[in-house]
């Protein structure tokens, strides 16, 4: 079964391909290039589904059996009232006062370094150096099997702690400031195979994989 990966993020794509190693995964699909999707959902699940539907339409006619896989993920920090949340990828361009349903939301993502610096700055503004936090990943599958159109959503979470000093050179996103519950190292200090055993995205992807295997 073909799985078109609806992401241009190299780190996410690698993680998806490792977990879906038994499937015919297609990354960097030509038809997805230049496609801009407005992520205007109010949850990780809504945004993942918006992206998956858009990428599936971009496949055009004659796509045959297979699924587009898209994700939306982010970091929810307890001391910051759940922020950055669904705005994690572009958080450096948003102030807390701007995050509301009616506020304009920039499409362009910020760099990992910029986003991390923004979270650390807000922690320091509250005179704290760490906070309980949760990584959340939502996976959306949109596709067709034997002429039947199917949509499926899965979710994975990873509890832990955010710290105010980035550690490690591995991973992407907020990995360098996130210490999973029960560990002393950040995700950025872990090798890919270690992170992929416990990650929020792995949990959601494994559930999605089991669903596809049941078809």
Secondary structure, 3 states (H helix, E strand, C coil): CEEEECCCCHHHHHHHHHHCCCCEEECCCHHHCCCCCCCCCCCHHHHHHHHHHHHHHHHCCCCCCEEEEEEEEEEEEHHHCCCEHHHHHHHHHCCHHHCCCCCCCCCCCCCHHHHHHHHHHHHHHCCCCEEEEEEEEEEEEEEEECCEEEEEEEEEEEEEEEECCCCCCCCCCCHHHEEECCCCCEHHHCCHHHHHHHCHHHHHHHHHHHHHHCC
